[in-house]
Amino acid sequence: MKTISFLLLVVLATTGTSVGQPEKDTIQWLTESSFDLRTTNPDLKIEGIPFEKIFGDVELVLVGEATHGTKEFAEIKHRLFRYLVENLGFRYFFIEADFTAGLSVDKYICGKGGDPIEVLKGLRYFHIVNKEGLALIKWMKDYNETKSVSDKIRFFGIDCQASENAFTQLKGYFLRVDSVFYQEINGMNLKDHRPARPMRMVEKKYPLLTLSTDTTEILKNRLTTNKTSYIEASSQSEYEVALRLVEVLSQSFEIGQSDEGYGYSKREQGMAANVEWALNEIDPGPEKAFLWAHNGHVMYGDITERSGKLVGTSLGKILKNQLNGKVYSIGLHFNKGSFIANEIKQDTIVKRVWTVDEVPENRFLYLLSKTNMDALFMDFHSFHNKNVVSWLRDNKVRAYSVGGAYYPGYSTYNSRSYPLLECFDGLIFINNTHEITLDLH
């Protein structure tokens, strides 16, 4: 990788968030400053990229995605995770998906039974409930078959938006260890405790059913008071999971109670706490981990409402602080192609395929598309020209940022501007994308 040319600095500095016409020297520098991933196919090993040096003493690699429904994003994460497991000793896998359902996936990959399609469906979100996600967990299971308990991959969902699965599993635990208390709580129903406020249609369509704080305190007190007998009737690990399920119930309630950013801040805090729990409570000793979530979660940044009001801190920034900086965040971006996202119309929400044209000329991502690499990786810490580093830190790069839904014609909802060097440590860019495969058969 060569030093950034002065020409690139001139092009960038004179065009704001655009980057000028793709001059030959600019494209050459971008090509020389990028590592060619060649493909996203997870069955082909990554070669020629010094990840051992790039990640150094990193304990947690965060990998984002510009959309939740892109096939190549799912594949490249699978491919990178395989590399980290096989070459750098990574073992923990975290994903923005239902916490309780993640426990079932973990049992499956650890050889404790379960149908792969059914356990995958429990994760709820279409960015992992697809054929690409199925291939990933099957590989995990195959990998684990020849490993000792201490060397097996572990799988964790970290999201805390939903309570239904957590409460169902918790009641099942009480049925085993305390049938009297189980009878007391079996008739309890989850309710929508959200305060009265204007809600988006998607919130009305999918009520946030939770337990009240008083009820979760009753559950927690029952667990702590009877700790010894419960562990004797189950196991230490099962007891710790039960305690965590109560915490997830509390997190979901707090999300519903928040008026700021529709609970986004509380969700980031809850997901970070669930990562911390798994790293500190599951096995003794440090573990290297991989985390899959949207770019907006893994970036180092603050959460603001559309009005600009600051309401919290991103998952990536929280984890970076918790792990004393031993975190490496990768943003995933693309040029053009298709993806899956929800279409929201009046009172209906439907998954569909969307197609977008290439990004406008003069933007940074447009220049990356001219490197003639189908998939590339950039390590921002390898940039040596201080002037260009300053430019990339101080100027924002506009890119697609599609969550669960896509809103055609509304760029405010579908994209955001990133100061790349502040938000991420590196970037994976896919030139042409395709939609994930929802058919699991």
C-alpha positions in Angstrom: 0.0 0.0 0.0 1.4 3.3 -1.1 1.2 6.8 0.4 -1.7 8.9 -0.6 -1.0 11.1 -3.6 -1.2 14.9 -3.4 -3.6 14.9 -6.2 -6.2 13.0 -4.2 -5.9 15.6 -1.4 -6.6 18.4 -3.9 -9.6 16.6 -5.4 -11.1 15.9 -2.0 -10.4 19.2 -0.4 -12.0 21.2 -3.2 -15.3 19.3 -3.5 -16.8 19.1 0.0 -18.6 15.7 0.5 -18.1 15.0 -3.2 -14.7 14.0 -4.5 -14.4 15.4 -8.0 -14.1 13.5 -11.3 -12.3 10.2 -11.0 -8.8 11.2 -12.1 -6.5 8.4 -13.1 -4.1 9.0 -10.2 -6.9 9.1 -7.7 -8.3 5.8 -8.8 -4.7 4.4 -8.9 -4.2 5.5 -5.3 -7.5 4.0 -4.1 -6.6 0.7 -5.9 -3.2 0.6 -4.3 -4.6 1.5 -0.9 -7.2 -1.3 -0.9 -6.9 -5.0 -0.4 -8.7 -7.1 -3.1 -11.1 -9.5 -1.4 -11.9 -10.9 -4.9 -15.1 -12.6 -3.8 -17.6 -12.8 -1.0 -17.9 -16.6 -1.3 -17.4 -18.0 2.2 -16.0 -21.3 0.9 -13.0 -19.5 -0.5 -10.2 -18.6 1.9 -9.1 -15.0 2.4 -5.5 -14.6 1.2 -3.0 -11.8 0.9 -4.5 -9.5 3.6 -2.4 -9.1 6.8 -5.3 -9.3 9.2 -2.9 -10.6 11.9 -1.1 -7.3 11.8 -4.2 -5.1 11.2 -6.1 -6.5 14.1 -3.1 -6.7 16.4 -4.4 -7.1 20.0 -8.0 -6.5 19.0 -10.4 -8.5 21.1 -13.7 -7.6 19.3 -14.2 -7.1 15.6 -17.4 -5.3 14.7 -18.8 -5.7 11.2 -21.7 -3.6 10.0 -23.9 -3.5 6.9 -25.5 -0.7 4.9 -28.7 -2.8 4.5 -30.0 -5.8 6.4 -31.0 -7.6 3.2 -27.8 -7.9 1.1 -26.6 -11.3 0.1 -22.9 -10.3 -0.3 -22.9 -8.7 3.2 -24.0 -11.9 4.8 -21.5 -13.9 2.8 -18.5 -11.7 3.5 -19.2 -11.7 7.2 -19.3 -15.5 7.1 -16.1 -15.5 5.2 -14.3 -13.1 7.5 -15.6 -14.9 10.6 -14.2 -18.2 9.3 -10.8 -16.5 8.8 -10.8 -15.1 12.3 -11.7 -18.5 13.8 -9.3 -20.6 11.8 -6.3 -18.1 11.9 -6.6 -15.8 14.9 -8.4 -17.8 17.6 -11.8 -16.0 17.5 -14.5 -18.0 19.2 -17.5 -15.9 20.1 -20.1 -14.8 17.6 -22.6 -12.0 18.4 -25.4 -10.8 16.2 -28.1 -8.1 16.3 -30.9 -10.7 16.8 -33.2 -12.1 19.6 -31.2 -12.9 22.7 -33.3 -15.9 23.8 -33.4 -17.5 20.3 -29.7 -17.1 20.1 -29.4 -19.5 23.0 -31.2 -22.2 20.9 -28.8 -21.6 18.0 -25.9 -21.9 20.4 -27.1 -25.3 21.6 -27.5 -26.4 18.0 -24.0 -25.5 16.9 -22.6 -27.1 20.1 -24.2 -30.4 19.1 -27.1 -30.4 21.6 -29.8 -31.0 19.0 -32.4 -28.9 17.2 -33.4 -28.4 13.6 -31.2 -25.8 11.9 -34.0 -24.1 10.0 -36.3 -23.9 13.1 -33.6 -22.5 15.4 -32.6 -20.0 12.8 -36.2 -18.8 12.4 -36.3 -17.9 16.1 -33.8 -15.1 15.5 -36.6 -13.1 14.0 -34.7 -10.7 11.7 -34.4 -11.4 8.0 -30.7 -10.3 7.8 -29.8 -13.6 9.4 -33.0 -15.7 8.8 -32.0 -16.6 5.2 -30.2 -19.3 3.3 -26.8 -17.4 3.8 -27.4 -17.4 7.5 -28.3 -21.1 7.4 -25.0 -21.9 5.7 -23.2 -20.0 8.5 -24.7 -21.8 11.4 -24.2 -25.2 9.7 -20.6 -24.4 9.2 -20.3 -23.5 12.9 -21.8 -26.8 13.8 -19.5 -28.7 11.5 -16.5 -26.8 12.9 -17.5 -27.6 16.5 -17.9 -31.3 16.0 -14.1 -32.0 16.3 -13.4 -29.4 19.0 -13.2 -29.7 22.8 -15.8 -27.8 24.9 -13.3 -25.0 25.5 -12.5 -24.6 21.8 -16.0 -24.6 20.4 -17.6 -21.5 18.7 -20.3 -19.9 20.8 -23.3 -18.0 19.3 -25.2 -15.2 21.0 -28.1 -13.0 20.0 -27.7 -9.7 21.7 -31.0 -7.8 20.9 -33.5 -7.0 23.6 -36.5 -5.5 21.8 -38.8 -8.4 22.4 -39.8 -10.2 25.6 -42.0 -13.1 24.5 -39.3 -15.6 24.0 -37.4 -14.6 27.2 -40.5 -14.9 29.4 -41.5 -18.3 27.9 -38.0 -19.7 28.5 -37.9 -18.3 32.0 -41.2 -19.9 32.9 -39.9 -23.2 31.6 -36.9 -22.8 34.0 -39.2 -22.2 37.0 -41.3 -25.2 36.0 -38.2 -27.3 36.5 -36.8 -25.8 39.6 -39.8 -24.3 41.5 -43.2 -25.6 40.4 -45.0 -23.7 43.1 -43.7 -20.3 41.8 -44.4 -21.5 38.3 -48.1 -21.8 39.1 -48.0 -18.2 40.4 -46.5 -16.7 37.2 -47.9 -19.0 34.5 -51.0 -16.9 34.1 -49.1 -13.7 33.7 -49.5 -11.9 30.4 -47.1 -9.5 28.7 -48.6 -6.1 28.1 -47.8 -2.9 26.1 -46.6 -0.6 28.8 -45.4 2.2 26.5 -46.4 5.7 27.5 -48.8 7.6 25.3 -46.9 9.3 22.5 -47.0 9.6 18.8 -45.9 6.3 17.3 -44.7 5.3 13.9 -46.9 2.8 12.0 -44.4 0.0 12.5 -44.7 0.5 16.2 -48.5 0.3 16.1 -48.2 -2.8 13.9 -45.9 -4.6 16.3 -46.7 -3.8 19.9 -43.9 -3.9 22.4 -45.1 -6.4 25.0 -43.2 -6.4 28.2 -43.5 -7.0 32.0 -43.6 -4.1 34.4 -40.5 -3.3 36.5 -42.3 -4.5 39.6 -42.9 -7.9 38.0 -39.3 -8.4 36.9 -38.1 -7.5 40.4 -40.3 -10.3 41.8 -38.7 -12.7 39.3 -35.2 -11.6 40.1 -35.8 -11.7 43.8 -37.1 -15.3 43.5 -34.0 -16.3 41.7 -31.5 -14.7 44.0 -33.3 -15.9 47.2 -33.3 -19.5 46.0 -30.0 -19.5 44.2 -28.5 -22.6 45.9 -31.5 -24.8 45.5 -32.1 -23.7 41.9 -28.5 -24.5 40.9 -28.8 -27.9 42.5 -32.0 -28.6 40.5 -30.5 -27.4 37.3 -26.9 -26.1 36.9 -24.8 -23.0 37.4 -24.9 -22.1 33.7 -28.6 -22.6 33.5 -29.1 -20.4 36.5 -26.9 -17.6 35.1 -29.0 -17.7 31.9 -32.2 -17.4 33.9 -30.9 -14.3 35.6 -29.9 -12.9 32.3 -33.4 -13.5 30.9 -34.8 -11.4 33.7 -32.4 -8.6 32.7 -33.4 -8.9 29.0 -37.0 -8.5 30.2 -36.0 -5.3 32.0 -34.1 -4.0 29.0 -37.2 -4.5 26.8 -39.4 -2.6 29.2 -36.9 0.3 29.4 -36.9 0.5 25.6 -40.6 0.9 25.6 -40.6 3.5 28.3 -38.0 5.8 26.5 -39.3 8.8 24.7 -35.9 9.7 23.3 -35.2 8.3 19.8 -37.9 5.7 20.2 -35.8 3.8 22.6 -32.7 3.6 20.4 -30.4 4.7 23.1 -31.7 2.1 25.6 -31.4 -0.6 22.9 -27.8 0.2 22.3 -27.1 0.1 26.1 -29.0 -3.2 26.4 -27.1 -4.9 23.5 -23.8 -3.7 24.9 -24.6 -5.1 28.3 -25.6 -8.5 26.8 -22.2 -8.6 25.0 -20.4 -7.8 28.2 -22.4 -10.5 30.1 -21.4 -13.2 27.6 -17.8 -12.2 27.6 -17.5 -12.1 31.4 -19.9 -14.8 32.6 -19.9 -17.7 30.1 -16.4 -19.0 30.2 -13.4 -18.0 32.4 -10.7 -16.0 30.7 -10.7 -13.6 27.7 -12.3 -14.6 24.4 -11.9 -13.0 21.0 -15.3 -12.1 19.5 -17.0 -11.1 16.3 -20.1 -8.9 16.2 -22.6 -8.5 13.3 -25.0 -5.6 13.3 -26.0 -2.6 11.2 -23.5 0.1 10.4 -25.5 2.5 12.6 -24.8 0.2 15.6 -21.2 -0.8 15.1 -20.0 2.7 14.3 -18.3 4.8 16.9 -20.7 7.7 17.3 -23.6 9.3 19.0 -27.3 8.7 18.4 -29.3 11.8 17.4 -32.9 12.3 16.6 -33.8 13.7 13.1 -34.1 17.1 14.8 -30.4 16.8 15.7 -31.0 16.2 19.5 -28.4 14.0 21.1 -30.1 11.0 22.8 -27.3 8.4 23.4 -24.2 6.6 22.3 -23.8 3.8 19.7 -23.2 0.2 20.5 -19.8 0.4 18.9 -18.7 3.4 21.0 -19.9 1.8 24.2 -18.1 -1.4 23.5 -14.9 0.4 22.5 -14.9 2.1 25.9 -15.7 -1.1 27.8 -12.8 -3.0 26.1 -10.3 -0.2 26.5 -10.1 0.5 22.8 -9.3 -3.2 21.8 -12.1 -3.0 19.2 -12.0 -2.8 15.4 -15.1 -1.6 13.5 -15.7 -2.3 9.8 -18.4 -0.4 7.9 -19.9 -2.3 4.9 -20.9 -0.2 2.0 -21.9 -0.8 -1.6 -22.3 1.0 -5.0 -25.4 -0.5 -6.6 -27.7 -3.5 -6.7 -30.6 -5.1 -5.0 -31.5 -6.0 -1.4 -34.5 -7.0 0.7 -36.2 -4.5 3.0 -39.7 -3.9 4.2 -42.1 -1.7 2.3 -44.4 0.3 4.6 -47.7 1.4 3.2 -50.5 2.8 5.4 -51.3 -0.3 7.5 -49.2 -2.9 5.7 -45.6 -4.0 6.0 -44.3 -6.3 3.3 -40.8 -7.6 2.5 -39.8 -7.0 -1.0 -36.8 -6.6 -3.3 -35.5 -3.1 -4.0 -33.0 -2.1 -6.6 -30.9 1.1 -6.6 -28.6 2.6 -9.2 -25.0 3.3 -8.6 -24.1 6.1 -6.3 -23.8 9.6 -7.9 -20.5 10.5 -9.6 -18.0 12.4 -7.6 -18.7 10.7 -4.3 -16.1 8.7 -2.4 -18.0 5.4 -2.9 -18.3 6.1 -6.6 -14.5 6.4 -6.9 -14.2 3.1 -5.1 -16.4 1.5 -7.7 -13.8 2.5 -10.3 -11.0 0.4 -8.8 -12.3 -2.6 -10.8 -12.5 -4.7 -7.6 -15.8 -6.5 -7.0 -15.1 -6.5 -3.2 -12.3 -4.6 -1.4 -11.1 -3.9 2.1 -9.5 -0.7 3.4 -7.7 -0.3 6.7 -7.9 3.4 7.6 -4.9 3.0 10.0 -2.7 2.3 7.0 -3.2 5.8 5.6 0.0 7.7 6.1 -0.6 11.1 4.5 -1.7 13.3 7.4 -3.5 15.9 5.3 -5.7 13.3 3.7 -6.3 11.6 7.0 -7.5 14.9 8.4 -9.8 15.4 5.4 -11.4 12.0 5.8 -11.8 12.7 9.5 -13.4 16.1 9.1 -15.5 15.6 5.9 -18.5 13.3 5.7 -19.0 10.5 3.1 -22.6 9.9 2.2 -23.7 6.3 1.9 -26.8 4.1 1.9 -28.1 3.3 5.4 -31.2 1.1 5.1 -32.6 -0.5 8.2 -35.6 -2.8 8.4 -37.5 -0.7 5.9 -36.7 1.2 2.7 -38.5 4.5 1.8 -38.2 5.2 -2.0 -37.6 8.8 -2.7 -36.6 9.8 0.9 -32.9 10.0 1.0 -33.1 11.2 4.7 -34.3 7.8 5.7 -32.2 5.7 3.3 -28.7 7.3 3.7 -26.5 9.1 6.1 -23.2 10.9 6.0 -20.2 9.5 7.9 -17.0 11.0 9.0 -15.4 7.7 8.1 -12.2 7.8 10.2 -14.2 8.8 13.3 -16.9 6.1 12.8 -14.9 3.1 11.6 -11.4 1.6 11.6 -11.9 0.0 8.2 -14.3 -0.4 5.3 -15.5 -3.3 3.1 -17.0 -2.1 -0.2 -19.0 -4.3 -2.6 -19.5 -2.9 -6.0 -22.6 -4.8 -7.1 -25.0 -6.5 -4.7 -27.9 -8.9 -4.7 -30.8 -9.6 -2.3 -30.5 -12.3 0.4 -32.2 -15.6 -0.2 -35.2 -15.8 2.0 -36.2 -19.4 0.9 -34.5 -21.7 3.4 -35.2 -24.9 1.5 
